[in-house]
Amino acid sequence: MKVWQWKQINKVLTDGFISRMILFVSILTETPEEEVELLPSSELIKRFKTIQHLGQVSEQEKKRINIGIDLDLINFASLTFGQFIDLETMVSEDWEGNFCKIVASIYLHSEGGELYEKKPEPYEHINVAYRAELIEECEISDVYGAVQKYLKWRQTFFNSYELFADPFDGLDENNEDDKQVIEQEKKRLQNSGDQWMNILNSLTDNDVTKFEDVLRMNVYLVFNQLTHLKSVTKNSLSTL
C-alpha cells in the first residue's frame, strides 16, 4: 500500500465499517468508488478479504528509502533546533496530515561512508514540500515505523527536560488557592506569545542576526543551555 492510499483510507476511520470497506476496496483495486458501492454485499466482502492483508502496516522502520535518490533515516539526537521546530509544528498541527513532510524531514541524503565520516545533507537546504510529494508514492510500511519511532523519541525528549513539565501538575481546580495559581499560569501562557521566538530571543539577547546560528545548533545543546539559563536566573532571584 502506497502512502497516498494509506492517507486516503485513514481519512474515513470514523465512518461506518461498510463505508471504510468500500473505500478500501476502491483505492487498493483502483476501482471507481461508485462501482464498488453497487457490488452485492457478498462480493464486496469477498474482495475485501482478498486484499485485507494489504492494510496491515509494519512498525519496523526502514533505514533507507529511495525517491530518486537514497535517503537515510537520521539519528534523532543529531536534530538541529530549526529542524526540531519544523517537526514539532507538523506533529502539533496534525501528524497524520503532515505525515509525508515529517518523513521528508527525518530521512536525509547522506554523503561519505567507508573511509569517510557519513554526513547527512544540511536540513535547511532541502525542499521539504517537494520531497513530501515524492514520498506519497513510497510504501507505507517502509516509512510508517520511522514516524512512530520519532513520535516516541519526541515524548522521551520532552520528559527529559523540566522545562516541558506540566505547569498544572499536582494542582486541584477545586482548591481556591490552587485555582488562583492555575488562572495566573494560564494568563502567563496566553501572553507568552510564540514559544520558539521566545527561545530564540533568550539565546541571542534579542539579536536577530544570530537567529540562524541558533537554528543550526543541536537541539539538545539548545535545551541544555535553556535549562542552565533558567537555573542561573532562579538562583540569582533566590539570593535577593
Backbone hydrogen bonds in HBPLUS format (Angstrom, degrees):
<---DONOR---> <-ACCEPTOR-->    atom                        ^
c    i                          cat <-CA-CA->   ^        H-A-AA   ^      H-
h    n   atom  resd res      DA  || num        DHA   H-A  angle D-A-AA Bond
n    s   type  num  typ     dist DA aas  dist angle  dist       angle   num
A0140-ILE N   A0001-MET O   2.88 MM 139  6.05 169.3  1.90 160.8 163.1     1
A0006-TRP N   A0002-LYS O   3.02 MM   4  6.35 159.3  2.06 152.4 158.0     2
A0003-VAL N   A0138-CYS O   2.86 MM 135  5.81 138.2  2.04 165.1 172.4     3
A0007-LYS N   A0003-VAL O   2.93 MM   4  6.20 157.5  1.98 155.1 161.2     4
A0004-TRP N   A0136-GLU O   3.05 MM 132  4.96 152.4  2.13 145.4 138.1     5
A0008-GLN N   A0004-TRP O   3.10 MM   4  6.27 157.0  2.15 140.9 146.5     6
A0009-ILE N   A0005-GLN O   3.00 MM   4  6.21 164.4  2.02 153.1 157.3     7
A0010-ASN N   A0006-TRP O   2.91 MM   4  6.00 153.3  1.98 145.0 152.9     8
A0011-LYS N   A0008-GLN O   3.27 MM   3  5.36 141.8  2.43  97.3 107.6     9
A0012-VAL N   A0009-ILE O   3.33 MM   3  6.03 160.4  2.37 116.0 120.3    10
A0013-LEU N   A0010-ASN O   3.43 MM   3  5.45 157.3  2.48 114.9 111.2    11
A0015-ASP N   A0012-VAL O   2.98 MM   3  5.30 157.2  2.03 111.2 118.6    12
A0020-ARG N   A0016-GLY O   3.05 MM   4  6.36 158.1  2.10 152.8 159.1    13
A0021-MET N   A0017-PHE O   2.87 MM   4  6.07 153.1  1.94 147.7 155.9    14
A0022-ILE N   A0018-ILE O   2.90 MM   4  6.15 158.6  1.95 152.5 157.5    15
A0023-LEU N   A0019-SER O   3.07 MM   4  6.29 165.9  2.09 148.2 151.6    16
A0024-PHE N   A0020-ARG O   2.85 MM   4  5.95 161.0  1.88 148.9 154.9    17
A0025-VAL N   A0021-MET O   3.00 MM   4  6.18 168.9  2.01 153.1 154.9    18
A0026-SER N   A0022-ILE O   2.90 MM   4  6.03 159.8  1.94 148.7 155.2    19
A0027-ILE N   A0023-LEU O   2.86 MM   4  6.00 169.9  1.87 158.7 159.8    20
A0028-LEU N   A0024-PHE O   3.05 MM   4  6.09 170.6  2.06 152.9 155.7    21
A0029-THR N   A0025-VAL O   3.02 MM   4  5.75 139.3  2.19 139.7 147.8    22
A0031-THR N   A0026-SER O   2.93 MM   5  4.72 147.1  2.04 134.4 142.7    23
A0030-GLU N   A0027-ILE O   3.35 MM   3  5.02 152.1  2.43  92.6 100.5    24
A0035-GLU N   A0032-PRO O   2.97 MM   3  5.45 129.0  2.24 109.2 121.8    25
A0036-VAL N   A0032-PRO O   3.24 MM   4  6.67 156.6  2.30 151.4 158.1    26
A0037-GLU N   A0033-GLU O   2.98 MM   4  6.21 153.4  2.05 151.0 158.0    27
A0038-LEU N   A0035-GLU O   3.15 MM   3  5.35 139.4  2.32 100.3 111.2    28
A0039-LEU N   A0036-VAL O   3.11 MM   3  5.36 160.2  2.15 108.6 114.8    29
A0043-GLU N   A0040-PRO O   3.00 MM   3  5.33 119.0  2.38 106.6 121.3    30
A0044-LEU N   A0040-PRO O   2.95 MM   4  6.23 159.7  1.99 159.9 166.7    31
A0045-ILE N   A0041-SER O   2.96 MM   4  6.15 167.5  1.97 155.4 157.9    32
A0046-LYS N   A0042-SER O   3.02 MM   4  6.14 153.4  2.09 139.0 146.9    33
A0047-ARG N   A0043-GLU O   2.96 MM   4  6.17 164.3  1.98 151.0 154.0    34
A0048-PHE N   A0044-LEU O   2.91 MM   4  6.09 157.4  1.96 148.3 155.5    35
A0049-LYS N   A0045-ILE O   2.91 MM   4  6.09 163.2  1.94 152.1 155.6    36
A0050-THR N   A0046-LYS O   3.14 MM   4  6.33 144.7  2.27 140.9 150.3    37
A0051-ILE N   A0047-ARG O   3.33 MM   4  6.64 143.1  2.47 145.1 152.6    38
A0051-ILE N   A0048-PHE O   3.21 MM   3  5.50 131.1  2.46 102.2 113.6    39
A0052-GLN N   A0048-PHE O   2.79 MM   4  5.57 112.1  2.26 145.5 164.0    40
A0054-LEU N   A0051-ILE O   2.92 MM   3  5.59 152.9  1.99 120.0 128.0    41
A0055-GLY N   A0052-GLN O   3.03 MM   3  5.70 162.0  2.06 118.7 124.2    42
A0056-GLN N   A0053-HIS O   3.18 MM   3  5.55 166.6  2.20 110.9 114.8    43
A0073-LEU N   A0063-LYS O   2.87 MM  10  5.19 163.0  1.90 144.2 147.5    44
A0065-ILE N   A0071-LEU O   2.94 MM   6  5.36 158.2  1.98 152.9 159.9    45
A0071-LEU N   A0065-ILE O   2.82 MM   6  5.36 165.2  1.84 161.5 162.8    46
A0067-ILE N   A0069-ILE O   3.09 MM   2  5.32 160.9  2.12 142.8 141.8    47
A0072-ASP N   A0108-LEU O   2.76 MM  36  5.38 166.7  1.78 143.5 139.3    48
A0108-LEU N   A0072-ASP O   2.98 MM  36  5.38 149.6  2.07 150.5 141.9    49
A0074-ILE N   A0106-ILE O   2.95 MM  32  5.78 168.1  1.96 167.5 168.4    50
A0078-SER N   A0075-ASN O   2.83 MM   3  5.64 165.8  1.85 127.0 131.9    51
A0079-LEU N   A0076-PHE O   3.17 MM   3  5.43 168.9  2.18 113.6 115.0    52
A0219-VAL N   A0079-LEU O   2.94 MM 140  5.87 162.7  1.97 152.7 151.4    53
A0084-PHE N   A0080-THR O   2.92 MM   4  6.16 157.2  1.97 150.0 156.5    54
A0081-PHE N   A0217-MET O   2.74 MM 136  5.77 143.2  1.87 165.9 177.0    55
A0085-ILE N   A0081-PHE O   2.91 MM   4  6.18 154.6  1.98 150.2 156.7    56
A0082-GLY N   A0215-LEU O   2.83 MM 133  4.42 162.3  1.86 135.2 130.3    57
A0086-ASP N   A0082-GLY O   3.09 MM   4  6.35 163.4  2.12 148.5 152.1    58
A0087-LEU N   A0083-GLN O   2.99 MM   4  6.23 164.7  2.01 150.7 155.0    59
A0088-GLU N   A0084-PHE O   2.81 MM   4  5.94 159.7  1.85 150.7 156.9    60
A0089-THR N   A0085-ILE O   2.93 MM   4  6.13 153.7  2.00 148.5 155.3    61
A0090-MET N   A0086-ASP O   3.02 MM   4  6.30 159.6  2.06 149.5 154.8    62
A0091-VAL N   A0087-LEU O   2.88 MM   4  6.09 165.9  1.90 155.6 159.2    63
A0092-SER N   A0088-GLU O   2.89 MM   4  5.89 164.1  1.91 146.1 151.2    64
A0093-GLU N   A0089-THR O   3.01 MM   4  6.04 154.8  2.08 144.4 150.9    65
A0094-ASP N   A0090-MET O   3.07 MM   4  6.16 173.4  2.07 152.7 153.6    66
A0098-ASN N   A0094-ASP O   2.87 MM   4  6.02 147.8  1.97 154.7 164.5    67
A0099-PHE N   A0096-GLU O   3.22 MM   3  4.80 161.0  2.26 102.0 103.1    68
A0101-LYS N   A0098-ASN O   3.06 MM   3  5.38 118.9  2.45 106.9 122.1    69
A0102-ILE N   A0098-ASN O   2.96 MM   4  6.23 153.9  2.03 159.6 168.1    70
A0103-VAL N   A0099-PHE O   2.99 MM   4  6.33 160.1  2.03 153.0 158.4    71
A0104-ALA N   A0100-CYS O   2.91 MM   4  6.12 156.6  1.97 143.0 149.7    72
A0105-SER N   A0101-LYS O   3.06 MM   4  6.21 124.4  2.38 134.0 147.3    73
A0105-SER N   A0102-ILE O   3.05 MM   3  5.07 138.6  2.22  97.3 109.6    74
A0106-ILE N   A0102-ILE O   3.13 MM   4  6.42 126.6  2.43 144.6 158.0    75
A0106-ILE N   A0103-VAL O   3.21 MM   3  5.37 144.3  2.35 101.8 111.5    76
A0107-TYR N   A0103-VAL O   3.04 MM   4  6.05 130.4  2.30 152.9 162.5    77
A0121-GLU N   A0109-HIS O   2.79 MM  12  5.71 147.2  1.90 168.6 176.7    78
A0111-GLU N   A0119-LYS O   2.91 MM   8  5.46 160.8  1.94 145.8 148.8    79
A0119-LYS N   A0111-GLU O   2.85 MM   8  5.46 162.2  1.88 160.6 164.8    80
A0113-GLY N   A0116-TYR O   2.89 MM   3  4.91 138.1  2.07 113.3 124.6    81
A0116-TYR N   A0113-GLY O   2.92 MM   3  4.91 169.7  1.93 122.7 121.5    82
A0125-HIS N   A0122-PRO O   3.13 MM   3  5.63 159.7  2.17 113.7 120.1    83
A0126-ILE N   A0123-TYR O   3.18 MM   3  5.73 165.2  2.21 118.6 122.7    84
A0131-ARG N   A0127-ASN O   3.07 MM   4  6.31 169.4  2.09 158.5 161.7    85
A0132-ALA N   A0128-VAL O   2.86 MM   4  5.99 149.2  1.96 148.2 157.4    86
A0133-GLU N   A0129-ALA O   3.29 MM   4  6.60 143.9  2.42 140.0 147.6    87
A0133-GLU N   A0130-TYR O   3.12 MM   3  5.31 126.1  2.43  98.9 111.8    88
A0134-LEU N   A0130-TYR O   3.36 MM   4  6.79 150.0  2.45 144.2 151.6    89
A0134-LEU N   A0131-ARG O   3.06 MM   3  5.09 117.3  2.47  95.6 110.8    90
A0135-ILE N   A0131-ARG O   2.92 MM   4  6.20 147.4  2.03 149.8 159.7    91
A0136-GLU N   A0133-GLU O   3.34 MM   3  5.42 144.2  2.48  95.9 105.4    92
A0137-GLU N   A0134-LEU O   3.22 MM   3  5.96 157.3  2.27 116.0 120.6    93
A0138-CYS N   A0135-ILE O   2.94 MM   3  5.15 164.1  1.97 112.3 117.6    94
A0142-ASP N   A0139-GLU O   2.97 MM   3  5.41 149.3  2.07 110.8 120.3    95
A0143-VAL N   A0140-ILE O   3.20 MM   3  5.57 142.3  2.35 106.1 115.4    96
A0144-TYR N   A0140-ILE O   2.84 MM   4  5.64 152.9  1.91 163.2 169.0    97
A0146-ALA N   A0143-VAL O   3.17 MM   3  5.33 124.6  2.49  99.1 112.8    98
A0147-VAL N   A0143-VAL O   3.30 MM   4  6.68 155.1  2.36 153.1 158.6    99
A0148-GLN N   A0144-TYR O   3.06 MM   4  6.39 161.1  2.10 153.3 158.8   100
A0149-LYS N   A0145-GLY O   2.85 MM   4  6.02 149.3  1.94 142.1 151.0   101
A0150-TYR N   A0146-ALA O   2.96 MM   4  6.24 149.0  2.05 142.0 150.0   102
A0151-LEU N   A0147-VAL O   2.95 MM   4  6.26 159.2  1.99 150.9 156.2   103
A0152-LYS N   A0148-GLN O   3.06 MM   4  6.31 151.3  2.14 146.0 153.0   104
A0153-TRP N   A0149-LYS O   2.96 MM   4  6.19 158.6  2.00 145.9 152.3   105
A0154-ARG N   A0150-TYR O   2.76 MM   4  5.95 160.3  1.80 155.6 161.3   106
A0155-GLN N   A0151-LEU O   3.20 MM   4  6.40 154.5  2.26 138.3 143.5   107
A0156-THR N   A0152-LYS O   3.08 MM   4  6.36 160.3  2.12 149.5 154.8   108
A0157-PHE N   A0153-TRP O   2.81 MM   4  6.05 154.0  1.87 152.8 160.9   109
A0158-PHE N   A0154-ARG O   3.01 MM   4  6.31 162.2  2.04 152.7 155.9   110
A0159-ASN N   A0155-GLN O   2.99 MM   4  6.19 157.0  2.05 146.5 153.1   111
A0160-SER N   A0156-THR O   3.12 MM   4  6.26 125.4  2.43 138.6 151.5   112
A0160-SER N   A0157-PHE O   3.14 MM   3  5.27 142.4  2.29 100.1 110.9   113
A0161-TYR N   A0158-PHE O   3.30 MM   3  5.73 167.5  2.32 112.1 115.9   114
A0164-PHE N   A0161-TYR O   3.13 MM   3  5.87 157.8  2.18 117.4 121.9   115
A0165-ALA N   A0162-GLU O   2.96 MM   3  5.07 166.2  1.98 112.6 115.1   116
A0169-ASP N   A0166-ASP O   3.13 MM   3  5.32 167.8  2.15 112.5 115.7   117
A0171-LEU N   A0168-PHE O   3.08 MM   3  5.46 163.6  2.11 131.9 132.3   118
A0175-ASN N   A0172-ASP O   3.00 MM   3  5.40 156.6  2.06 111.1 118.6   119
A0179-LYS N   A0175-ASN O   2.73 MM   4  5.84 154.5  1.80 155.6 164.3   120
A0180-GLN N   A0176-GLU O   3.12 MM   4  6.32 150.6  2.21 142.9 148.9   121
A0181-VAL N   A0177-ASP O   3.20 MM   4  6.55 155.0  2.27 144.3 150.8   122
A0182-ILE N   A0178-ASP O   2.86 MM   4  6.12 159.9  1.90 155.8 161.2   123
A0183-GLU N   A0179-LYS O   3.01 MM   4  6.23 160.1  2.05 147.7 152.4   124
A0184-GLN N   A0180-GLN O   3.04 MM   4  6.25 156.7  2.10 145.4 151.7   125
A0185-GLU N   A0181-VAL O   2.92 MM   4  6.13 156.1  1.98 149.1 155.9   126
A0186-LYS N   A0182-ILE O   2.90 MM   4  6.11 154.8  1.96 149.6 156.4   127
A0187-LYS N   A0183-GLU O   3.07 MM   4  6.28 156.4  2.13 144.1 149.9   128
A0188-ARG N   A0184-GLN O   2.97 MM   4  6.24 153.0  2.05 143.4 151.2   129
A0189-LEU N   A0185-GLU O   2.93 MM   4  6.17 157.6  1.98 149.2 154.6   130
A0190-GLN N   A0186-LYS O   2.94 MM   4  6.14 152.2  2.02 145.1 152.9   131
A0191-ASN N   A0187-LYS O   3.03 MM   4  6.20 143.5  2.16 143.0 152.2   132
A0192-SER N   A0189-LEU O   3.28 MM   3  5.04 155.8  2.34  95.1 102.2   133
A0198-ASN N   A0194-ASP O   2.98 MM   4  6.24 152.3  2.05 149.6 158.1   134
A0199-ILE N   A0195-GLN O   2.98 MM   4  6.22 150.2  2.07 141.9 149.2   135
A0200-LEU N   A0196-TRP O   2.99 MM   4  6.27 162.8  2.02 149.4 153.6   136
A0201-ASN N   A0197-MET O   2.94 MM   4  6.14 161.5  1.97 148.7 153.6   137
A0202-SER N   A0198-ASN O   2.89 MM   4  6.08 149.8  1.99 142.6 151.4   138
A0203-LEU N   A0199-ILE O   3.00 MM   4  6.24 155.5  2.06 153.8 159.0   139
A0204-THR N   A0200-LEU O   3.08 MM   4  6.12 126.1  2.38 140.4 153.5   140
A0205-ASP N   A0201-ASN O   2.97 MM   4  5.51 111.0  2.46 140.9 149.6   141
A0206-ASN N   A0201-ASN O   2.99 MM   5  4.29 153.3  2.06 124.5 130.6   142
A0207-ASP N   A0204-THR O   3.05 MM   3  5.25 144.3  2.18 103.9 114.2   143
A0210-LYS N   A0207-ASP O   3.03 MM   3  5.78 165.2  2.05 121.6 126.5   144
A0211-PHE N   A0208-VAL O   3.19 MM   3  5.26 164.5  2.21 106.7 111.5   145
A0214-VAL N   A0210-LYS O   3.26 MM   4  6.63 156.4  2.31 152.7 158.8   146
A0214-VAL N   A0211-PHE O   3.06 MM   3  5.26 115.7  2.49 100.2 115.3   147
A0215-LEU N   A0211-PHE O   2.91 MM   4  6.19 159.3  1.96 157.2 163.9   148
A0216-ARG N   A0212-GLU O   3.15 MM   4  6.31 133.2  2.38 139.1 149.6   149
A0217-MET N   A0214-VAL O   2.99 MM   3  5.08 152.1  2.07 103.3 112.3   150
A0222-VAL N   A0218-ASN O   3.06 MM   4  6.40 154.8  2.12 153.8 161.3   151
A0223-PHE N   A0219-VAL O   3.14 MM   4  6.41 166.9  2.16 150.2 152.2   152
A0224-ASN N   A0220-TYR O   2.84 MM   4  5.92 146.3  1.95 148.8 158.6   153
A0225-GLN N   A0221-LEU O   3.03 MM   4  6.11 153.9  2.10 141.6 148.2   154
A0226-LEU N   A0222-VAL O   2.96 MM   4  6.27 152.1  2.04 143.7 152.0   155
A0227-THR N   A0223-PHE O   2.97 MM   4  5.99 156.7  2.02 135.7 141.9   156
A0228-HIS N   A0224-ASN O   2.97 MM   4  6.20 151.9  2.05 140.5 148.4   157
A0229-LEU N   A0225-GLN O   2.86 MM   4  6.14 161.4  1.90 152.6 157.1   158
A0230-LYS N   A0226-LEU O   2.89 MM   4  6.09 157.6  1.94 149.6 155.8   159
A0231-SER N   A0227-THR O   2.96 MM   4  6.15 152.3  2.04 143.2 150.9   160
A0232-VAL N   A0228-HIS O   2.89 MM   4  6.16 158.5  1.93 153.5 159.1   161
A0233-THR N   A0229-LEU O   2.94 MM   4  6.10 162.5  1.97 147.7 152.5   162
A0234-LYS N   A0230-LYS O   2.94 MM   4  6.07 158.8  1.99 145.0 151.0   163
A0235-ASN N   A0231-SER O   2.92 MM   4  6.09 158.1  1.97 147.5 153.4   164
A0236-SER N   A0232-VAL O   2.93 MM   4  6.08 153.8  2.00 146.6 153.9   165
A0237-LEU N   A0233-THR O   3.03 MM   4  6.22 151.0  2.12 145.2 152.5   166
A0238-SER N   A0234-LYS O   3.05 MM   4  6.23 146.3  2.17 141.2 150.3   167
A0240-LEU N   A0237-LEU O   3.12 MM   3  5.35 157.8  2.17 105.3 112.3   168
